[in-house]
Amino acid sequence: AKYPAMATALNVEFTANGQADIKPAVAAFNRAELRTSMNTVNAIFSEEYQKQSDRIIRNVIQDLSELDSLITLKGDGVRTAKKIKSIARFVSKLDTDLNLFIASATA
C-alpha cells in the first residue's frame, strides 16, 4: 500500500500546485521494486486475471516513464499550461492505475 499512497499524495500535491517540483516524489518510486511487488501479487491469481493486471502493471511503469520525461523544469523554471495539463494527466493516471491494481487484488 506504500506506492498507492505515494501516488495519491503526488496527485494531491500537483493538483494543488502545478508548478511544484515533483521530481523527488517521482524519483521515490523504485520501479524495479514496484514491478517486482506487483508481479509477485499478480502471480497468485488466475491466468485470466493476470492478463488484465499485466496491463495495469505496464500502465503504471509507463506512467512513471512519461512523468520522468515531462517533469523537468527548464529555463525559467515555469511550466506552461499545456505542460501542467500533460503532467496532471499522468499523475492522475498513475494514482488511478495503482489504486485500481490494489482494489482488484483485494477484491
C-alpha distances in whole Angstrom, upper triangle without the diagonal:
4,6,6,6,9,10,11,12,14,16,17,18,20,21,23,25,25,27,24,24,20,21,19,16,16,17,14,13,14,15,16,13,11,14,14,11,11,14,14,12,15,17,17,18,22,23,24,20,19,22,20,16,18,19,16,15,18,18,14,16,19,18,17,21,22,21,22,25,25,24,27,29,33,36,36,33,33,31,33,32,31,29,27,27,26,23,22,22,20,17,17,17,14,12,13,13,9,9,12,10,8,10,13,11,11,15
4,6,5,6,9,10,11,12,14,16,17,18,20,21,23,23,25,22,21,17,18,16,13,13,14,11,10,11,13,14,11,10,13,14,11,12,15,15,14,17,19,20,21,24,26,26,23,21,24,22,18,19,20,17,15,18,18,14,16,19,17,16,19,21,19,20,23,23,22,24,27,30,34,34,30,30,29,31,30,30,27,25,26,25,21,21,21,19,16,17,17,13,12,14,14,10,11,14,13,11,14,16,15,15,18
4,5,5,6,9,10,10,12,14,15,16,18,20,21,21,23,20,19,15,16,14,11,11,12,9,7,9,10,12,10,8,11,13,10,10,14,15,14,16,19,20,20,24,24,24,21,20,21,19,16,17,17,14,12,15,14,11,12,15,13,12,15,17,15,16,20,20,19,21,24,28,31,31,28,28,26,28,27,27,24,22,23,21,18,18,18,15,13,14,13,10,9,12,11,7,9,12,11,10,13,15,14,15,18
4,5,5,6,9,10,10,12,14,15,16,18,20,20,22,20,20,16,17,16,13,12,15,12,10,13,13,16,14,10,13,15,12,12,15,16,14,16,19,20,20,23,24,23,20,19,21,18,15,17,17,13,13,15,14,11,13,15,13,13,17,18,16,18,21,21,20,23,25,28,32,32,28,28,26,27,26,26,24,21,21,20,18,16,16,14,12,11,11,9,6,9,9,5,6,9,9,8,10,13,13,13,16
4,5,5,6,9,10,11,12,14,15,17,18,19,21,18,18,15,17,15,12,13,15,12,11,14,15,18,15,13,16,18,15,15,19,19,17,19,22,23,23,26,27,27,23,23,25,22,19,21,20,17,16,19,17,14,16,18,16,15,19,19,17,19,22,21,20,23,25,28,32,31,27,27,25,27,26,26,24,22,22,21,18,17,18,16,13,13,14,11,8,11,12,9,9,12,13,11,13,16,16,16,18
4,5,5,6,9,10,10,12,14,15,16,17,18,15,15,12,13,12,8,9,11,9,8,11,13,16,14,12,15,17,15,15,19,20,19,20,23,24,25,28,29,28,25,24,25,23,20,21,20,17,16,18,16,13,14,16,14,12,16,17,14,16,19,18,16,19,21,25,28,28,24,24,22,25,24,24,22,19,20,19,16,15,16,14,11,12,13,10,8,12,12,10,11,14,14,13,16,18,18,19,21
4,5,5,6,9,10,11,12,14,15,15,17,15,15,11,13,13,9,9,12,10,9,12,13,16,15,12,15,17,16,15,18,20,19,20,23,24,24,27,27,27,23,22,23,20,18,19,18,14,14,16,14,10,12,14,11,10,14,14,12,14,17,16,15,18,20,24,27,27,23,23,21,23,22,21,19,17,17,16,13,12,13,10,7,8,9,6,5,8,9,7,9,12,12,12,14,17,17,18,20
4,5,5,6,9,10,10,12,14,15,17,15,16,13,15,15,11,12,15,13,13,16,17,20,18,15,18,20,18,17,21,22,20,22,25,26,25,28,29,28,24,24,25,22,20,21,20,16,17,19,16,13,16,17,14,14,17,17,15,17,20,18,17,20,22,25,29,28,24,23,21,23,22,22,20,17,17,17,14,12,13,12,9,8,10,9,5,8,11,9,9,12,14,13,14,17,18,18,20
4,5,5,6,9,10,11,12,14,15,13,13,11,13,13,9,11,14,12,12,16,17,21,19,17,20,22,20,20,23,24,23,24,28,28,29,31,32,31,28,27,28,25,23,24,23,20,19,21,19,16,18,19,15,15,18,18,15,17,20,18,16,19,20,24,27,26,22,22,20,22,21,22,20,17,18,18,15,13,15,14,10,11,13,11,9,12,14,12,12,16,17,16,17,21,21,21,23
4,5,5,6,8,10,11,11,13,10,10,7,10,10,7,8,11,11,11,15,16,19,18,16,19,21,20,20,23,25,23,24,28,29,29,32,32,31,28,27,28,25,22,23,22,19,18,19,17,14,16,16,13,12,15,15,11,13,16,14,12,15,17,20,23,23,19,18,17,19,18,19,16,14,15,15,11,10,12,11,7,9,11,9,8,12,13,12,13,16,17,17,19,21,22,23,25
4,5,5,6,8,10,10,13,11,12,10,13,14,10,11,14,14,14,17,18,21,21,18,20,23,22,20,24,26,24,25,28,30,29,31,32,30,27,27,27,24,22,23,21,18,18,19,16,14,16,16,13,13,16,15,12,15,17,15,13,17,18,21,24,24,20,19,17,18,17,17,15,12,12,13,10,8,10,9,6,6,9,8,7,10,12,12,12,15,17,17,18,20,22,22,24
4,6,5,6,9,10,13,11,13,11,15,15,12,13,17,16,16,20,21,24,23,21,23,26,24,23,27,28,27,27,31,32,31,34,34,33,30,30,30,27,25,26,25,21,22,23,20,18,20,20,16,16,20,18,15,18,20,18,16,19,19,23,25,24,21,19,18,19,18,19,17,14,14,15,13,10,13,13,9,9,13,12,10,12,15,15,14,17,19,19,20,23,24,24,25
4,6,5,6,8,10,7,10,8,12,12,10,12,15,15,16,19,21,24,23,21,24,27,25,25,28,30,28,29,33,34,34,36,37,36,32,32,32,29,27,28,26,23,23,24,21,19,20,20,17,16,19,18,14,16,19,16,13,16,16,20,22,21,17,16,15,17,16,18,16,13,14,15,12,10,14,13,10,11,14,14,12,15,18,17,17,20,22,21,23,25,26,27,28
4,5,5,5,8,6,9,7,11,13,10,11,15,15,16,20,20,24,24,21,24,27,26,25,28,30,29,29,33,34,34,36,36,35,32,31,31,28,26,27,25,22,22,23,20,18,19,19,15,15,17,15,12,14,16,13,11,14,14,17,20,19,15,14,12,14,13,14,12,9,10,12,9,7,10,11,8,9,13,12,12,15,17,17,17,20,22,22,23,26,27,28,29
4,6,6,10,9,12,11,15,16,14,15,18,19,19,23,23,27,26,24,26,29,27,26,30,32,30,30,34,35,34,37,37,35,32,32,32,29,27,28,26,23,24,24,21,19,21,20,16,17,19,17,14,17,19,15,14,17,17,20,22,21,18,16,14,15,13,14,13,9,10,12,10,7,10,12,9,9,13,13,12,14,17,17,17,20,22,22,23,25,27,28,29
4,7,9,9,12,12,16,17,15,16,20,20,20,24,25,29,28,26,28,31,30,29,32,34,32,33,37,38,37,40,40,39,35,35,35,32,30,31,29,26,27,27,24,22,24,24,20,20,22,20,17,20,21,18,16,18,17,21,22,20,17,15,14,16,14,16,15,11,13,15,13,11,14,15,12,13,16,17,15,17,20,20,20,23,25,25,25,28,30,30,31
4,5,5,9,10,14,15,14,15,18,19,20,24,25,29,28,26,29,32,30,30,33,35,34,34,38,39,39,41,41,40,37,36,36,33,31,32,30,27,27,28,24,22,24,23,19,19,21,19,16,18,19,16,13,15,14,17,19,17,14,12,11,13,12,14,13,9,12,14,12,10,14,15,13,14,17,17,17,19,22,22,22,25,27,27,28,30,32,32,34
4,6,9,9,12,15,14,14,17,19,20,23,24,28,28,26,28,31,30,29,32,34,33,34,37,39,38,40,40,39,36,35,35,32,30,31,28,26,26,26,23,21,22,21,17,17,19,16,13,15,16,12,10,13,11,14,16,15,12,9,8,9,9,11,9,6,9,11,8,8,12,13,11,13,16,16,16,18,21,21,22,24,26,27,28,30,32,32,34
4,7,9,11,14,14,14,17,19,20,23,24,28,28,27,29,32,31,31,34,36,35,36,39,41,40,43,42,41,38,37,37,34,33,33,31,28,28,27,25,23,23,22,19,18,19,17,14,15,16,12,10,11,9,12,13,12,8,7,6,9,10,12,10,8,11,13,10,11,15,15,13,16,18,18,19,21,23,24,25,27,29,29,31,33,34,35,37
4,6,9,11,10,12,14,15,17,21,22,25,26,24,26,29,29,28,31,33,33,34,37,39,39,41,41,40,37,36,36,33,31,31,30,27,26,26,24,21,22,21,18,17,18,17,13,14,16,13,9,11,10,13,15,14,10,10,9,13,13,15,12,10,13,14,11,11,15,15,12,15,18,17,17,20,22,22,23,26,27,27,29,31,32,33,35
4,6,7,8,10,11,13,15,18,20,23,23,22,25,27,27,27,30,32,32,33,36,38,38,40,40,40,37,35,35,33,31,30,29,26,25,25,23,20,20,20,17,15,17,16,12,12,14,12,8,8,8,12,14,13,9,10,10,14,15,16,13,12,15,15,12,13,16,15,13,16,18,17,18,21,22,21,23,26,27,27,29,31,32,33,35
4,6,5,6,9,10,12,15,16,20,20,19,21,24,23,23,26,28,28,29,32,34,34,37,36,36,33,31,32,29,27,27,25,23,22,22,20,17,17,17,14,12,14,13,9,10,12,11,7,9,10,14,17,16,13,13,12,15,16,17,13,12,14,14,10,11,14,12,10,13,15,14,14,18,19,18,20,22,23,23,26,28,28,29,31
4,5,5,6,9,10,13,14,18,18,17,20,22,23,23,25,27,28,28,31,33,34,36,36,36,33,31,31,29,27,26,25,23,21,21,19,17,16,16,14,11,12,12,9,8,10,10,6,7,9,13,16,16,13,14,13,17,18,18,14,14,16,15,11,13,16,13,12,15,17,15,16,19,19,19,21,24,24,24,27,29,29,30,33
4,5,5,6,9,12,14,17,17,16,19,21,21,22,25,26,27,28,31,33,33,36,36,36,33,31,32,30,27,27,26,23,22,22,21,17,17,18,16,12,14,15,12,10,13,13,10,11,12,16,19,19,15,17,17,20,21,22,18,17,19,18,15,16,18,16,14,17,18,16,16,20,20,19,21,24,23,24,26,28,28,29,32
4,5,5,7,11,13,16,15,14,17,20,19,19,23,24,24,25,28,30,31,33,33,33,30,29,29,27,24,24,24,21,19,20,18,15,15,16,14,11,13,14,11,11,14,13,11,12,14,18,21,21,17,18,17,20,21,21,18,16,18,17,13,14,16,14,11,14,15,13,13,17,17,15,17,20,20,20,23,25,25,26,28
4,5,6,9,10,14,14,13,15,18,18,18,20,22,22,23,26,28,29,31,31,31,28,26,27,25,22,21,21,18,16,17,15,12,11,13,10,7,10,11,7,7,11,11,9,11,14,17,20,21,17,18,17,19,20,20,16,15,17,15,11,13,14,11,9,13,13,10,12,15,15,14,16,19,19,19,22,24,24,25,28
4,5,7,9,12,13,12,15,17,17,18,20,22,23,24,26,29,30,32,32,32,29,27,28,26,23,23,22,20,18,18,17,14,12,14,13,9,10,12,10,8,12,13,11,12,15,18,21,22,19,20,19,22,23,22,19,18,20,18,15,16,18,15,13,17,17,14,15,19,18,16,19,21,21,21,24,26,25,27,30
4,6,9,12,11,11,14,16,15,16,19,20,21,22,25,27,28,31,31,31,28,26,27,26,23,22,22,20,17,18,18,14,13,16,14,11,13,15,12,11,15,16,14,15,18,21,24,25,21,22,22,25,25,25,21,20,22,20,17,18,19,16,14,17,17,14,14,18,17,15,17,20,19,19,22,24,23,24,27
4,6,9,8,7,10,12,12,13,16,17,18,19,21,24,24,27,27,28,25,23,24,22,19,18,19,16,14,15,14,11,10,12,11,8,11,13,11,11,15,16,14,16,19,22,26,27,23,24,22,25,25,25,21,20,21,19,16,17,18,14,13,15,15,11,12,15,14,12,15,17,16,16,19,21,20,22,25
4,6,5,6,9,10,11,12,14,15,17,18,20,22,24,26,26,27,25,22,23,22,19,18,19,17,14,15,15,12,10,13,13,10,12,15,14,13,16,18,17,18,21,24,28,29,26,27,25,28,29,28,24,24,25,22,19,20,21,17,16,18,18,14,15,18,16,14,17,19,17,17,21,22,20,22,25
4,5,5,6,8,10,10,12,14,15,16,18,21,22,24,23,24,22,19,20,20,16,15,16,14,11,11,12,9,7,10,11,8,10,13,13,12,15,17,17,18,22,25,28,30,26,27,25,28,28,27,23,23,24,21,18,20,19,16,15,18,16,13,15,17,14,13,16,18,15,16,20,20,19,22,24
4,5,5,6,9,10,11,12,14,15,16,19,21,23,23,24,22,19,20,20,17,15,17,15,12,12,14,12,9,13,14,12,13,16,16,15,18,20,20,22,25,28,31,33,30,31,29,31,32,30,27,27,27,25,22,24,23,19,19,21,19,16,18,20,17,15,18,19,17,18,21,21,19,22,25
4,6,5,6,9,10,10,12,14,15,18,20,22,22,24,21,19,20,20,17,16,18,16,12,14,16,13,11,15,16,13,15,18,18,17,20,22,22,23,27,29,33,34,31,32,30,33,33,32,28,28,28,26,23,24,24,20,19,21,20,16,17,19,17,14,17,18,15,16,19,20,18,20,23
4,5,5,6,9,10,11,12,14,16,18,21,21,22,19,16,18,17,14,13,14,12,9,11,12,9,9,12,13,11,13,16,16,16,19,21,20,22,26,29,32,33,30,30,28,31,30,29,26,25,26,23,21,21,21,17,16,18,16,13,14,15,13,10,13,15,12,12,16,16,15,17,20
4,5,5,6,8,10,10,12,15,16,18,18,19,17,14,15,15,12,10,12,11,7,9,11,9,8,11,13,12,13,16,17,16,19,21,21,24,27,30,33,35,32,32,30,32,32,30,27,27,26,24,22,22,21,18,18,19,17,14,15,16,13,11,15,15,12,13,17,16,15,18,20
4,6,5,6,9,10,10,13,15,18,18,20,17,14,16,17,13,12,15,14,10,12,15,12,11,15,16,15,17,20,20,20,23,25,25,27,30,33,37,38,35,35,33,35,35,34,31,30,30,27,25,26,25,21,21,22,20,17,18,19,16,14,17,17,14,14,18,17,15,18,21
4,5,5,6,9,10,12,14,17,18,19,16,14,17,16,13,12,15,13,10,13,15,12,12,16,17,16,18,21,21,21,24,25,25,27,31,34,37,38,35,35,33,35,35,34,31,30,30,28,25,25,24,21,20,21,19,16,17,18,15,12,14,15,11,11,15,15,12,14,18
4,5,5,6,9,11,12,15,15,16,13,11,13,13,9,9,11,10,7,10,12,10,11,14,15,15,17,19,20,20,23,24,25,27,30,33,37,38,35,35,32,34,33,32,29,29,28,26,24,24,22,19,19,19,17,14,15,15,12,10,12,12,8,9,13,12,10,13,15
4,5,5,6,9,10,13,13,14,12,9,12,12,9,8,11,11,8,11,13,12,12,15,17,17,18,21,22,22,25,26,27,29,33,35,39,41,37,37,35,37,36,34,32,31,31,28,26,26,25,22,22,22,19,17,18,18,14,13,15,15,11,12,15,13,11,15,17
4,5,5,7,10,13,14,16,14,11,14,15,12,11,15,14,11,14,17,15,15,19,20,20,21,24,25,25,28,29,30,32,35,38,42,43,40,40,38,39,39,37,35,34,33,31,29,29,28,25,24,24,22,19,20,20,17,15,17,16,13,13,16,14,11,14,17
4,6,6,8,11,13,14,11,10,13,13,10,11,14,13,11,14,16,15,16,19,20,20,22,24,25,25,28,30,30,32,35,38,42,43,40,40,37,39,38,37,34,33,32,30,28,28,26,24,23,23,21,18,18,18,15,13,14,13,10,9,12,11,7,10,13
4,6,6,9,9,11,8,6,10,10,7,8,11,11,9,12,14,14,15,18,19,19,21,23,24,25,28,29,30,32,36,39,42,43,40,40,37,39,38,36,34,33,32,29,28,28,26,23,23,23,20,18,18,18,14,13,14,13,9,10,12,10,8,11,13
4,6,8,9,11,10,7,11,12,10,10,14,14,12,15,18,17,18,20,22,22,24,26,27,28,30,32,33,35,39,41,45,46,43,43,40,42,41,39,37,36,35,33,31,31,29,26,27,26,24,21,22,21,18,17,18,17,13,14,16,13,11,14,15
4,7,9,12,10,9,13,14,12,13,16,16,15,18,20,19,20,23,24,25,27,29,30,31,33,35,35,38,41,44,48,49,45,45,43,44,43,41,39,38,37,35,33,33,31,28,28,28,25,23,23,22,19,18,18,17,14,14,15,13,10,12,13
4,7,8,6,6,10,11,9,11,14,14,14,17,19,19,20,23,24,25,27,28,29,31,33,34,35,38,41,44,48,49,45,45,42,43,42,40,38,37,36,34,33,32,30,27,27,26,24,22,22,21,18,17,17,15,12,13,14,11,8,11,11
4,5,5,6,9,10,10,12,14,15,16,18,20,21,22,24,25,27,28,30,31,33,35,36,37,40,43,46,49,51,47,47,44,45,43,41,40,39,37,35,34,34,31,29,29,28,25,24,25,23,20,20,20,17,15,16,16,12,11,14,13
4,5,5,6,9,10,10,13,14,15,16,18,20,21,22,24,26,27,28,30,31,33,34,36,39,42,44,48,50,46,46,43,43,42,40,38,38,36,34,33,33,30,28,29,28,25,24,25,23,20,20,21,18,15,17,18,14,13,16,16
4,5,5,7,9,10,12,13,15,16,18,19,21,22,23,26,27,28,30,31,33,34,35,38,42,44,48,49,46,45,42,42,41,38,37,37,35,32,32,31,29,27,28,27,23,23,24,21,18,19,20,16,15,17,17,13,13,16,15
4,5,5,6,8,10,11,12,14,16,17,19,20,21,23,25,26,27,29,31,32,33,36,39,42,46,47,43,43,39,40,38,36,35,34,32,30,30,29,26,24,25,24,21,20,21,18,15,16,16,13,11,13,13,9,9,12,12
4,5,5,6,8,10,10,12,14,15,16,18,19,21,22,24,25,27,29,30,31,34,37,40,44,45,42,41,38,39,38,35,34,33,32,29,28,28,26,23,24,23,20,19,20,18,15,15,16,14,11,13,14,11,10,14,14
4,6,5,7,9,10,11,13,15,16,17,19,21,21,23,25,26,28,29,31,33,37,39,43,44,41,40,37,38,36,34,32,32,30,28,28,27,24,22,24,23,19,19,20,18,15,16,17,14,12,15,16,12,13,17,16
4,6,5,7,9,10,11,13,15,16,17,19,20,21,23,25,26,27,29,32,35,37,41,42,39,38,35,35,34,31,30,30,28,25,25,24,22,20,21,20,16,16,17,15,12,13,14,11,10,13,13,10,11,14,14
4,5,5,6,9,10,11,13,14,15,17,19,20,21,23,25,26,27,30,33,36,39,40,37,37,33,34,33,31,29,29,27,25,24,23,21,19,19,18,15,14,15,13,10,10,12,9,7,10,11,8,9,12,13
4,5,5,6,9,10,11,12,14,16,17,18,20,21,23,24,26,29,32,34,38,40,36,36,33,34,33,30,29,28,27,24,23,24,21,18,20,19,16,15,17,15,11,12,14,12,10,13,14,12,12,16,17
4,5,5,6,9,10,10,12,14,15,16,18,20,21,22,24,27,30,32,36,37,34,34,31,31,30,27,26,26,24,21,21,21,18,16,18,17,13,13,15,13,10,12,14,11,10,14,15,13,14,17,18
4,5,5,6,9,10,10,13,14,15,16,18,20,21,22,25,28,31,35,36,32,32,29,29,28,26,24,24,22,20,19,19,16,14,15,14,11,10,12,10,6,8,10,8,7,10,12,10,11,15,15
4,5,5,6,9,10,11,13,14,16,17,19,20,21,24,27,30,34,35,32,32,29,30,29,27,25,24,23,21,19,20,17,14,15,15,12,10,12,12,8,8,11,10,8,11,13,12,12,15,17
4,5,5,6,9,10,11,12,14,15,17,18,20,23,26,28,32,34,31,30,27,28,28,25,23,23,22,19,18,19,17,14,15,16,12,11,14,13,10,11,14,13,11,15,17,15,16,19,20
4,5,5,6,9,10,10,12,14,15,16,18,21,24,26,30,31,28,28,25,25,24,22,20,20,19,16,15,16,13,10,12,12,9,8,11,10,7,9,12,11,10,14,16,15,16,19,20
4,5,5,6,9,10,11,12,15,15,16,19,22,25,29,30,27,26,24,25,24,22,20,19,18,16,14,15,13,10,10,11,8,6,9,9,6,7,10,10,9,12,14,14,15,18,19
4,5,5,6,9,10,11,13,14,16,18,21,24,28,29,26,26,24,25,25,23,20,20,20,17,15,16,15,11,12,14,11,9,12,13,10,10,14,14,13,15,18,17,18,21,22
4,5,5,6,8,10,11,12,14,17,20,22,26,28,25,25,22,23,22,20,17,18,17,14,13,15,13,9,11,13,10,9,13,13,11,12,15,15,15,17,20,19,20,23,24
4,5,5,6,9,10,11,12,15,18,21,24,25,22,22,19,20,19,17,15,15,14,11,10,11,9,6,8,9,7,6,9,11,9,10,13,14,14,16,18,19,20,22,24
4,5,5,6,9,10,10,13,16,19,23,24,21,21,19,20,20,19,16,16,16,13,11,12,12,8,8,11,10,7,11,13,11,11,15,16,15,17,20,20,21,23,25
4,5,5,7,9,10,12,16,18,22,24,21,21,19,20,21,18,15,16,16,13,11,14,13,10,11,14,12,11,14,16,14,15,18,19,18,20,23,23,24,26,28
4,5,5,6,9,11,14,16,20,22,19,19,16,17,17,15,12,13,13,9,8,11,10,7,10,12,11,10,14,15,14,15,18,19,19,21,24,24,25,27,29
4,5,5,6,9,12,15,18,19,16,16,14,15,16,14,11,11,12,9,6,9,10,6,7,11,10,9,12,15,14,15,18,19,19,21,23,24,25,27,29
4,6,6,7,11,13,17,19,16,17,15,17,18,16,13,14,15,12,10,13,13,10,11,14,14,12,15,18,17,17,20,22,21,23,26,26,27,29,31
4,6,7,10,12,15,17,15,16,13,15,16,14,11,13,14,11,10,13,13,11,13,16,15,14,18,20,19,20,23,24,24,26,28,29,29,32,34
4,6,8,10,14,15,13,13,10,11,13,11,7,9,11,8,6,10,11,9,11,14,14,14,17,19,18,20,22,23,24,26,28,29,30,32,34
4,6,9,13,14,11,11,9,12,13,12,9,9,11,10,7,10,12,10,10,14,15,14,16,19,19,19,22,24,24,26,28,29,30,32,34
4,6,10,11,9,10,9,12,15,14,10,12,14,13,11,14,16,14,14,18,19,18,20,23,23,23,25,27,28,29,31,33,33,35,37
4,7,8,5,7,7,10,13,13,10,11,14,14,12,15,17,16,16,19,21,20,22,25,25,25,28,30,30,32,34,35,36,38,40
4,6,5,7,8,11,14,14,11,13,16,16,14,18,20,19,19,22,24,23,25,28,28,29,31,33,34,35,37,38,39,41,43
4,5,8,10,12,15,16,14,16,19,18,18,20,23,22,23,26,27,27,29,31,32,32,35,36,37,38,40,42,43,45,46
4,6,9,11,14,16,14,15,18,19,18,20,23,23,23,25,27,27,29,31,32,33,35,37,38,39,41,42,43,45,47
4,7,10,13,14,12,12,16,16,15,17,20,20,19,22,24,24,25,28,29,29,31,33,34,35,37,39,40,41,43
4,7,10,12,10,10,13,14,13,15,18,18,18,20,23,23,24,26,28,28,30,32,33,34,36,38,39,40,42
4,7,8,6,6,10,11,10,12,14,15,15,17,19,20,21,23,25,26,27,29,31,32,33,35,36,38,39
4,5,5,6,9,10,11,12,14,16,16,18,20,21,22,24,26,27,28,30,32,33,34,36,38,39,40
4,5,5,6,9,10,10,12,15,15,16,18,20,21,22,24,26,27,28,30,32,32,34,36,37,38
4,5,5,6,9,10,11,13,14,15,17,19,20,21,23,25,26,27,29,31,31,33,35,36,37
4,5,5,6,8,10,11,12,14,15,17,18,20,21,23,24,25,27,29,30,31,33,35,36
4,5,5,6,8,10,10,12,14,15,16,18,20,21,22,24,26,27,28,30,31,33,34
4,6,5,6,9,10,10,12,14,15,16,18,20,21,22,24,26,26,28,30,32,32
4,5,5,7,9,10,11,13,14,15,16,19,20,21,23,25,26,27,29,30,31
4,5,5,6,8,10,11,12,14,15,17,18,20,21,23,24,25,27,29,30
4,6,5,6,8,10,11,12,14,15,17,18,20,21,22,24,26,27,28
4,6,5,6,9,10,10,12,14,15,16,18,20,21,22,24,26,26
4,5,5,6,8,10,10,12,14,15,16,18,19,20,22,24,25
4,5,5,6,9,10,11,12,14,16,17,18,20,21,23,24
4,5,5,6,9,10,11,12,14,16,16,18,20,21,22
4,5,5,6,8,10,10,12,14,15,16,18,20,21
4,5,5,6,8,10,11,12,14,15,17,18,20
4,6,6,6,8,10,11,12,14,16,17,18
4,6,5,6,9,10,10,12,14,15,16
4,6,5,6,9,10,10,12,14,15
4,5,5,6,9,10,11,12,14
4,5,5,6,8,10,11,12
4,5,5,6,8,10,10
4,5,5,6,9,10
4,5,5,6,9
4,6,5,6
4,6,5
4,6
4
